[in-house]
Amino acid sequence: MHKIDVPKLANSYLMCEKTDGERCLLVKLQKSSNYYFVDRKNTVKEIEGMEKLPGEEFSYLLDGEFVRDGIQNTFLIFDALVV
């Protein structure tokens, strides 16, 4: 692909920078205030200090990538499996 081809994709695709993070699921169980990451090896890690998502009464299962950039950690969501 060349720069000249980018405008042709503008209406059909979303493009973003390539991130180098860890692919995982973010899990929050109903009526719990705890959040967990589950990685590709099925290792479960509790997340501390995460900004809370709305709807504490709901469960979440989000597929995404956890990116550490040295300043702020970010979870980029690819897909919402359960909300």
MODELLER restraints for C-alpha pairs under 7 A, 6 or more apart:
rsr = mdl.restraints
at = mdl.atoms
rsr.add(forms.Gaussian(group=physical.xy_distance, feature=features.Distance(at['CA:20:A'], at['CA:67:A']), mean=6.67, stdev=0.5))
rsr.add(forms.Gaussian(group=physical.xy_distance, feature=features.Distance(at['CA:21:A'], at['CA:65:A']), mean=5.68, stdev=0.5))
rsr.add(forms.Gaussian(group=physical.xy_distance, feature=features.Distance(at['CA:21:A'], at['CA:66:A']), mean=5.27, stdev=0.5))
rsr.add(forms.Gaussian(group=physical.xy_distance, feature=features.Distance(at['CA:21:A'], at['CA:67:A']), mean=4.32, stdev=0.5))
rsr.add(forms.Gaussian(group=physical.xy_distance, feature=features.Distance(at['CA:21:A'], at['CA:68:A']), mean=6.79, stdev=0.5))
rsr.add(forms.Gaussian(group=physical.xy_distance, feature=features.Distance(at['CA:22:A'], at['CA:65:A']), mean=5.27, stdev=0.5))
rsr.add(forms.Gaussian(group=physical.xy_distance, feature=features.Distance(at['CA:22:A'], at['CA:66:A']), mean=5.08, stdev=0.5))
rsr.add(forms.Gaussian(group=physical.xy_distance, feature=features.Distance(at['CA:22:A'], at['CA:67:A']), mean=6.53, stdev=0.5))
rsr.add(forms.Gaussian(group=physical.xy_distance, feature=features.Distance(at['CA:23:A'], at['CA:39:A']), mean=6.48, stdev=0.5))
rsr.add(forms.Gaussian(group=physical.xy_distance, feature=features.Distance(at['CA:23:A'], at['CA:64:A']), mean=5.86, stdev=0.5))
rsr.add(forms.Gaussian(group=physical.xy_distance, feature=features.Distance(at['CA:23:A'], at['CA:65:A']), mean=4.33, stdev=0.5))
rsr.add(forms.Gaussian(group=physical.xy_distance, feature=features.Distance(at['CA:23:A'], at['CA:66:A']), mean=6.36, stdev=0.5))
rsr.add(forms.Gaussian(group=physical.xy_distance, feature=features.Distance(at['CA:24:A'], at['CA:37:A']), mean=6.17, stdev=0.5))
rsr.add(forms.Gaussian(group=physical.xy_distance, feature=features.Distance(at['CA:24:A'], at['CA:38:A']), mean=5.45, stdev=0.5))
rsr.add(forms.Gaussian(group=physical.xy_distance, feature=features.Distance(at['CA:24:A'], at['CA:39:A']), mean=4.39, stdev=0.5))
rsr.add(forms.Gaussian(group=physical.xy_distance, feature=features.Distance(at['CA:24:A'], at['CA:40:A']), mean=6.37, stdev=0.5))
rsr.add(forms.Gaussian(group=physical.xy_distance, feature=features.Distance(at['CA:24:A'], at['CA:63:A']), mean=6.21, stdev=0.5))
rsr.add(forms.Gaussian(group=physical.xy_distance, feature=features.Distance(at['CA:24:A'], at['CA:64:A']), mean=5.74, stdev=0.5))
rsr.add(forms.Gaussian(group=physical.xy_distance, feature=features.Distance(at['CA:24:A'], at['CA:65:A']), mean=5.86, stdev=0.5))
rsr.add(forms.Gaussian(group=physical.xy_distance, feature=features.Distance(at['CA:25:A'], at['CA:37:A']), mean=5.53, stdev=0.5))
rsr.add(forms.Gaussian(group=physical.xy_distance, feature=features.Distance(at['CA:25:A'], at['CA:38:A']), mean=5.11, stdev=0.5))
rsr.add(forms.Gaussian(group=physical.xy_distance, feature=features.Distance(at['CA:25:A'], at['CA:39:A']), mean=6.50, stdev=0.5))
rsr.add(forms.Gaussian(group=physical.xy_distance, feature=features.Distance(at['CA:25:A'], at['CA:61:A']), mean=6.53, stdev=0.5))
rsr.add(forms.Gaussian(group=physical.xy_distance, feature=features.Distance(at['CA:25:A'], at['CA:62:A']), mean=5.45, stdev=0.5))
rsr.add(forms.Gaussian(group=physical.xy_distance, feature=features.Distance(at['CA:25:A'], at['CA:63:A']), mean=4.59, stdev=0.5))
rsr.add(forms.Gaussian(group=physical.xy_distance, feature=features.Distance(at['CA:25:A'], at['CA:64:A']), mean=6.13, stdev=0.5))
rsr.add(forms.Gaussian(group=physical.xy_distance, feature=features.Distance(at['CA:26:A'], at['CA:35:A']), mean=6.98, stdev=0.5))
rsr.add(forms.Gaussian(group=physical.xy_distance, feature=features.Distance(at['CA:26:A'], at['CA:36:A']), mean=5.70, stdev=0.5))
rsr.add(forms.Gaussian(group=physical.xy_distance, feature=features.Distance(at['CA:26:A'], at['CA:37:A']), mean=4.78, stdev=0.5))
rsr.add(forms.Gaussian(group=physical.xy_distance, feature=features.Distance(at['CA:26:A'], at['CA:38:A']), mean=6.62, stdev=0.5))
rsr.add(forms.Gaussian(group=physical.xy_distance, feature=features.Distance(at['CA:26:A'], at['CA:61:A']), mean=5.67, stdev=0.5))
rsr.add(forms.Gaussian(group=physical.xy_distance, feature=features.Distance(at['CA:26:A'], at['CA:62:A']), mean=5.03, stdev=0.5))
rsr.add(forms.Gaussian(group=physical.xy_distance, feature=features.Distance(at['CA:26:A'], at['CA:63:A']), mean=6.47, stdev=0.5))
rsr.add(forms.Gaussian(group=physical.xy_distance, feature=features.Distance(at['CA:27:A'], at['CA:35:A']), mean=5.76, stdev=0.5))
rsr.add(forms.Gaussian(group=physical.xy_distance, feature=features.Distance(at['CA:27:A'], at['CA:36:A']), mean=5.08, stdev=0.5))
rsr.add(forms.Gaussian(group=physical.xy_distance, feature=features.Distance(at['CA:27:A'], at['CA:37:A']), mean=6.28, stdev=0.5))
rsr.add(forms.Gaussian(group=physical.xy_distance, feature=features.Distance(at['CA:27:A'], at['CA:60:A']), mean=5.52, stdev=0.5))
rsr.add(forms.Gaussian(group=physical.xy_distance, feature=features.Distance(at['CA:27:A'], at['CA:61:A']), mean=4.78, stdev=0.5))
rsr.add(forms.Gaussian(group=physical.xy_distance, feature=features.Distance(at['CA:27:A'], at['CA:62:A']), mean=6.67, stdev=0.5))
rsr.add(forms.Gaussian(group=physical.xy_distance, feature=features.Distance(at['CA:28:A'], at['CA:34:A']), mean=6.29, stdev=0.5))
rsr.add(forms.Gaussian(group=physical.xy_distance, feature=features.Distance(at['CA:28:A'], at['CA:35:A']), mean=4.81, stdev=0.5))
rsr.add(forms.Gaussian(group=physical.xy_distance, feature=features.Distance(at['CA:28:A'], at['CA:36:A']), mean=6.52, stdev=0.5))
rsr.add(forms.Gaussian(group=physical.xy_distance, feature=features.Distance(at['CA:28:A'], at['CA:59:A']), mean=5.33, stdev=0.5))
rsr.add(forms.Gaussian(group=physical.xy_distance, feature=features.Distance(at['CA:28:A'], at['CA:60:A']), mean=4.97, stdev=0.5))
rsr.add(forms.Gaussian(group=physical.xy_distance, feature=features.Distance(at['CA:28:A'], at['CA:61:A']), mean=6.74, stdev=0.5))
rsr.add(forms.Gaussian(group=physical.xy_distance, feature=features.Distance(at['CA:29:A'], at['CA:59:A']), mean=4.56, stdev=0.5))
rsr.add(forms.Gaussian(group=physical.xy_distance, feature=features.Distance(at['CA:29:A'], at['CA:60:A']), mean=6.55, stdev=0.5))
rsr.add(forms.Gaussian(group=physical.xy_distance, feature=features.Distance(at['CA:30:A'], at['CA:57:A']), mean=5.40, stdev=0.5))
rsr.add(forms.Gaussian(group=physical.xy_distance, feature=features.Distance(at['CA:30:A'], at['CA:58:A']), mean=4.74, stdev=0.5))
rsr.add(forms.Gaussian(group=physical.xy_distance, feature=features.Distance(at['CA:30:A'], at['CA:59:A']), mean=4.37, stdev=0.5))
rsr.add(forms.Gaussian(group=physical.xy_distance, feature=features.Distance(at['CA:31:A'], at['CA:56:A']), mean=5.88, stdev=0.5))
rsr.add(forms.Gaussian(group=physical.xy_distance, feature=features.Distance(at['CA:31:A'], at['CA:57:A']), mean=4.72, stdev=0.5))
rsr.add(forms.Gaussian(group=physical.xy_distance, feature=features.Distance(at['CA:31:A'], at['CA:58:A']), mean=6.64, stdev=0.5))
rsr.add(forms.Gaussian(group=physical.xy_distance, feature=features.Distance(at['CA:32:A'], at['CA:56:A']), mean=6.96, stdev=0.5))
rsr.add(forms.Gaussian(group=physical.xy_distance, feature=features.Distance(at['CA:33:A'], at['CA:56:A']), mean=6.82, stdev=0.5))
rsr.add(forms.Gaussian(group=physical.xy_distance, feature=features.Distance(at['CA:35:A'], at['CA:46:A']), mean=5.96, stdev=0.5))
rsr.add(forms.Gaussian(group=physical.xy_distance, feature=features.Distance(at['CA:35:A'], at['CA:47:A']), mean=5.44, stdev=0.5))
rsr.add(forms.Gaussian(group=physical.xy_distance, feature=features.Distance(at['CA:36:A'], at['CA:44:A']), mean=6.49, stdev=0.5))
rsr.add(forms.Gaussian(group=physical.xy_distance, feature=features.Distance(at['CA:36:A'], at['CA:45:A']), mean=5.45, stdev=0.5))
rsr.add(forms.Gaussian(group=physical.xy_distance, feature=features.Distance(at['CA:36:A'], at['CA:46:A']), mean=4.38, stdev=0.5))
rsr.add(forms.Gaussian(group=physical.xy_distance, feature=features.Distance(at['CA:36:A'], at['CA:47:A']), mean=5.37, stdev=0.5))
rsr.add(forms.Gaussian(group=physical.xy_distance, feature=features.Distance(at['CA:37:A'], at['CA:44:A']), mean=5.68, stdev=0.5))
rsr.add(forms.Gaussian(group=physical.xy_distance, feature=features.Distance(at['CA:37:A'], at['CA:45:A']), mean=5.22, stdev=0.5))
rsr.add(forms.Gaussian(group=physical.xy_distance, feature=features.Distance(at['CA:37:A'], at['CA:46:A']), mean=6.45, stdev=0.5))
rsr.add(forms.Gaussian(group=physical.xy_distance, feature=features.Distance(at['CA:37:A'], at['CA:47:A']), mean=6.91, stdev=0.5))
rsr.add(forms.Gaussian(group=physical.xy_distance, feature=features.Distance(at['CA:38:A'], at['CA:44:A']), mean=4.61, stdev=0.5))
rsr.add(forms.Gaussian(group=physical.xy_distance, feature=features.Distance(at['CA:38:A'], at['CA:45:A']), mean=6.58, stdev=0.5))
rsr.add(forms.Gaussian(group=physical.xy_distance, feature=features.Distance(at['CA:58:A'], at['CA:83:A']), mean=6.86, stdev=0.5))
rsr.add(forms.Gaussian(group=physical.xy_distance, feature=features.Distance(at['CA:59:A'], at['CA:82:A']), mean=6.98, stdev=0.5))
rsr.add(forms.Gaussian(group=physical.xy_distance, feature=features.Distance(at['CA:59:A'], at['CA:83:A']), mean=5.93, stdev=0.5))
rsr.add(forms.Gaussian(group=physical.xy_distance, feature=features.Distance(at['CA:60:A'], at['CA:82:A']), mean=5.27, stdev=0.5))
rsr.add(forms.Gaussian(group=physical.xy_distance, feature=features.Distance(at['CA:60:A'], at['CA:83:A']), mean=4.79, stdev=0.5))
rsr.add(forms.Gaussian(group=physical.xy_distance, feature=features.Distance(at['CA:61:A'], at['CA:80:A']), mean=6.35, stdev=0.5))
rsr.add(forms.Gaussian(group=physical.xy_distance, feature=features.Distance(at['CA:61:A'], at['CA:81:A']), mean=5.39, stdev=0.5))
rsr.add(forms.Gaussian(group=physical.xy_distance, feature=features.Distance(at['CA:61:A'], at['CA:82:A']), mean=4.83, stdev=0.5))
rsr.add(forms.Gaussian(group=physical.xy_distance, feature=features.Distance(at['CA:61:A'], at['CA:83:A']), mean=6.67, stdev=0.5))
rsr.add(forms.Gaussian(group=physical.xy_distance, feature=features.Distance(at['CA:62:A'], at['CA:77:A']), mean=6.51, stdev=0.5))
rsr.add(forms.Gaussian(group=physical.xy_distance, feature=features.Distance(at['CA:62:A'], at['CA:79:A']), mean=5.95, stdev=0.5))
rsr.add(forms.Gaussian(group=physical.xy_distance, feature=features.Distance(at['CA:62:A'], at['CA:80:A']), mean=4.63, stdev=0.5))
rsr.add(forms.Gaussian(group=physical.xy_distance, feature=features.Distance(at['CA:62:A'], at['CA:81:A']), mean=5.71, stdev=0.5))
rsr.add(forms.Gaussian(group=physical.xy_distance, feature=features.Distance(at['CA:62:A'], at['CA:82:A']), mean=6.92, stdev=0.5))
rsr.add(forms.Gaussian(group=physical.xy_distance, feature=features.Distance(at['CA:63:A'], at['CA:77:A']), mean=5.87, stdev=0.5))
rsr.add(forms.Gaussian(group=physical.xy_distance, feature=features.Distance(at['CA:63:A'], at['CA:78:A']), mean=5.59, stdev=0.5))
rsr.add(forms.Gaussian(group=physical.xy_distance, feature=features.Distance(at['CA:63:A'], at['CA:79:A']), mean=5.09, stdev=0.5))
rsr.add(forms.Gaussian(group=physical.xy_distance, feature=features.Distance(at['CA:63:A'], at['CA:80:A']), mean=6.26, stdev=0.5))
rsr.add(forms.Gaussian(group=physical.xy_distance, feature=features.Distance(at['CA:64:A'], at['CA:75:A']), mean=6.63, stdev=0.5))
rsr.add(forms.Gaussian(group=physical.xy_distance, feature=features.Distance(at['CA:64:A'], at['CA:76:A']), mean=5.34, stdev=0.5))
rsr.add(forms.Gaussian(group=physical.xy_distance, feature=features.Distance(at['CA:64:A'], at['CA:77:A']), mean=4.25, stdev=0.5))
rsr.add(forms.Gaussian(group=physical.xy_distance, feature=features.Distance(at['CA:64:A'], at['CA:78:A']), mean=4.84, stdev=0.5))
rsr.add(forms.Gaussian(group=physical.xy_distance, feature=features.Distance(at['CA:64:A'], at['CA:79:A']), mean=6.78, stdev=0.5))
rsr.add(forms.Gaussian(group=physical.xy_distance, feature=features.Distance(at['CA:65:A'], at['CA:75:A']), mean=5.64, stdev=0.5))
rsr.add(forms.Gaussian(group=physical.xy_distance, feature=features.Distance(at['CA:65:A'], at['CA:76:A']), mean=5.20, stdev=0.5))
rsr.add(forms.Gaussian(group=physical.xy_distance, feature=features.Distance(at['CA:65:A'], at['CA:77:A']), mean=6.65, stdev=0.5))
rsr.add(forms.Gaussian(group=physical.xy_distance, feature=features.Distance(at['CA:66:A'], at['CA:74:A']), mean=5.85, stdev=0.5))
rsr.add(forms.Gaussian(group=physical.xy_distance, feature=features.Distance(at['CA:66:A'], at['CA:75:A']), mean=4.46, stdev=0.5))
rsr.add(forms.Gaussian(group=physical.xy_distance, feature=features.Distance(at['CA:66:A'], at['CA:76:A']), mean=6.42, stdev=0.5))
rsr.add(forms.Gaussian(group=physical.xy_distance, feature=features.Distance(at['CA:67:A'], at['CA:73:A']), mean=5.77, stdev=0.5))
rsr.add(forms.Gaussian(group=physical.xy_distance, feature=features.Distance(at['CA:67:A'], at['CA:74:A']), mean=5.22, stdev=0.5))
rsr.add(forms.Gaussian(group=physical.xy_distance, feature=features.Distance(at['CA:67:A'], at['CA:75:A']), mean=6.18, stdev=0.5))
rsr.add(forms.Gaussian(group=physical.xy_distance, feature=features.Distance(at['CA:68:A'], at['CA:74:A']), mean=6.60, stdev=0.5))
